[in-house]
């Protein structure tokens, strides 16, 4: 049994998981991956494997079709987001597939709120200036009583809301599946982009869908409060980066903290790099040893379960 592994957080801890693969009689292949493999690379590689643990790779219909022309029998998307995976194609081709939701809501929420605090107090700007020999004293803003437009109220969104409420912030939640949560009664639901002009911060924690791509674009930026701060720990295409750049240039957006981008890694010539008050991540908000272990063991359990059922069909 051969397994292709293309998930960078799991790859970086592969020595921790090799024994588990070996105990299940699986040979795991770990190609060099910075963020994703290309469609062409996957089409060439995948047919030689029985199972695939997917990262943020383009798991398209063409990729799955190439896989089933070879040995591919099952796949698991590591993590929560599934916007890069054509689940319909996998089902059409008879490939059992699943993801691993609710594995690292707290970890991503920790990063989201750290970004909120950093943008409020400009801590990263201070760090850069001190390293360069300066001694700056920017006047930030307090968190208490500030309003957060929280986009997404799933596992990550709820964990983020708990932390924001603990900081005495006011939260407006945008989620078509919103339901009240015990302990978060003060969170107020709204439909996007209602009340967006009240927000001091806009924080994205939602899944990417065809319907919400570029939901924070020129029209939405036209209704925001001047000086708003933007945080995205979800998916890059939720924000129209060209519209964000224009809003930063005009001063309508004070600053942004982005763990994700429309194109990853962030291009060396991206105009976003010119804005010193912005903070950039590397699509890494979920990456703690504890969370990677939880998601990885779940992914392996799902994949081995699928493969064993395929090898031993019911009589």
N, C-alpha and C positions, 0 to 999 in steps of 0.2 A: 504494500500500500504506500503510495507516494503522495505527499502533501506539498503544495506550493504555498508559501507564506510571504505576503507582500505588505504586511502592516508594520510600519516603522517602529511604533512603541514596543510591539511584541518582538520584532527583530532585534532591537537593542538589548533585550533581556533573554535572548534565545538560549543561553547557557542554563538559564533557570528552568526552561521548559523541555529541553532535549530528552531528559529521562522519561518524561511523560509520553512523548511521542514514541520513544523506543519501547516503552512498556506496552504500548498498543500495537506494536509491530509496524510502525509507520516510519518511513524515511522522509525527513522534512528538508525541503530545498529553500534556501534563504538567499535570494538574489540581492545585489546591492540596490537599495531604494532610498532616495532622499525624501521624496514625498509620495510619488506615484510612478508606476511604470506606464508606458504608452500603450495605446491599442495595438500597435504593430508588435511591440515586445510581448504583450500578453498573448496575442494570436499565435506567436511562434512558440511560447513557453507552455501554455496551458494544456495542450493536448497530451502532454507527457505525464499528467498527474490525475490521480483519482479524486483528490479533494483540494479545495482552495480556501484559505483564510484571507479575505479581502480587506485591504485598507481603504484608502481613498481613491483607488485606481478606477479608471473608466471601465466598469464591468458592463459592457454594452451587449446588445444582441449578437453582434458579430463576434465578440470575444467568447460568449457562451457557445455559439454555434461551432466555433473552432474547437472548444473544449470537448464537446460531445462527439465531434468527429474522431477524437482520440479517446482518452480514458476517463474523462471527467464524469463523476457520478454525484457530487454534492459540493455545496459551498456555504460558507458562513461569512457574513459581513461583520468584522470586528467593530464594535462600538454602536453608537446610536444612529448617527446620520446615514441615510440610505439613498440620498439624492444621486449618488454616482452609480447606483446599481439598478439594472433593468430587471426588476423582480418578475415582471410579466413575461419577459423572454425566458428567464430561468424556468418558470412554471410551464410555459408552452413546450419547452424542451425536456420536461420531466426531470429537472434538476432540483432536488430538495434544497431549500435555502432558508436562512433565518438571519436575524441580527442579534445583538446583545444589548437590549435597552436597559435603562436604569442601573447602569454600572458605575457611573462617575458623576452623578449630579452634583454632589457636594464639592468635588474637586474643581469642576468647571465653575461652580458658583463662587468658590474661594477666589479664583482668578478674576472673575467678573467684578467682584466687590473690591478686590485690590486695585483694579483699574479705575473704578469709580473714585476711590480715595486718592489714587495717584494723580488723576486729572484734576480733582478738586484742589489739591495742595501743591501740584506741580513738582512732585518729589523727584521725578526723573529728570526734569529740567535742572533742578538744583544739583543733582548728582553729576550731570554732565559738566556743568559750569565749575563745580568744585574741582573735578578732575583736571579741568583745563586751567586751574589756577585762580578761579574767581571765588566770590563769596556772596552769592545772590540772596535776596530776601523777597521773593515774590509773595504778594498778598493773595492767598487762596480764598476759597469759600468753605463754609462749614457744611457738614452733611445734614445735620438736624433740620427738619422741616422742608428740605428740598424735595422736589417732586421727580420721580423716576417713571418714565414711560418704559415699562418692561414688556418686551415683545416675545411672547412665549410663556406659557404657564404649565409646562409639563414638569418632568422630574427636575431638570436643571433650573427652570424658571421658578418653581416653588422653593428650591433650596436657595436661590438668589434672593427671592423675596424675603425669606426668613432673616437673612443677613442684613438686608437693607432696612427692614422694619426694626431690627435690633439696634441699628444706627440712628433710629428715630427719623427715618426718611418716609415720605409718603409715596405709595406705589399705585400706579394705574396699570392694570394688566390687560394686554391685548392677546386674545386667544379665542378662536371660534369655538373651542371645546372647553372654555372656562367653566369651572365649578368651584364653589366656595370650599375653603380648606380650614379645618379647625386650627386655631391659633393664628390665622391670617385673615381674620374677619375684616380688618381695616383695609385690605387690598380692594381697590375699586376696579371693576371691569369696564371696558369701553371697546367700541369697535374702531378699528384703524381707519382714518387718522383722527378720529374725534379726540378732542382735548390735547392734541399733540403740542399745541402752542403753550400749554401750561408747564411743560416738562423742562427741568433743568438738566436732566440726563436722559438719554435714550439708550437702552440696554437691550441687545438682541441675544436671546437664548433659544430661539425657535428652530424647527426644522426648515430646510429649504424645499419649496414646492414650486411647480410651474406658476402657480397663482401669486406667490409672494416675491418672486424674483424682482429685484430693484424696487421693493416697496418703499424704501427710503431713497427717493429720487428727487428730481427737480421740483415736482409738485409738492411733495411732502416738505422739502426744505423751505419752500415758500411760506409754509404755515408755522414754522418752528419759532420758538423764542430766541432772539439774538443772544449769542453767547452760550448756546446749549453745548453740552459735551456728549460725545457719542462713543459707545462701547459695543464691540461685536466679538462674542466668543462662540458664535454659532456657525454661519457659513458666509463666505465673502460676498456672493452675488445677491444677498439680501439688500445690500447697499450699492447704488450706482456710484462707482468710484469717481467717475468724471464729475458727477454732480456734487459729490463730497468735496473734491478738490476745489471746485468753484466756490462752495460754501465756506471752506477754510480760507480761501484767498480773499473773500469779501469780509471775513470776520464774523459772518453769521453763525458759523460753528467755531467755538472757542478752540476745541481740540478733539482728538479722537484716539481711542485705544483699540487697536485692531489685532486680534490673534489670528484672524483669517482674512483672505483677500480674494478678489475675483480670479487672479492668476497666482499660483503658488509654485515655488517661492516668489516673493515680491521682486519684481524686475529691478535691476540695478539703476535703471533710468526712470523709475516711477516718480512722478511729481510729488507724491505723498512724502517722499524722503526730505523734501525741503522744509517741512513744518516741524520745527524743533519741539513744540509743545505736544506733539503726537507721540504715542507709544506703540511700538510694533512687537508682536509676538510671532511665533513660528508654527501656528496651528498645533499648540502644545498644551492647551489648558487642561486636558484630561490626564496628562502624563505624570502620574506618581507611581512609585513601585507598587503601592497597595492597589490602586485602581487598575493598573496594567495586569496585575496578577488576577484580579477578579474577572475582568473582561476576557483575558486569555484562557483561563481555565474553563470559563463558560463557553467560549468559542470552540475550544477543543472538544468539550463534552458534546456539544451539538453536532459538530462535524463527524466525530467517531460514531455517534448514534445514527446519523444518516447513512454513513458508509456501511455500518454493520447491518442495518436493515436492508440496504441494497444488495449486500452479499448473501443474506439469508432471507429471501422473500418468503412470505407466508405460504404454507402448502394449501 
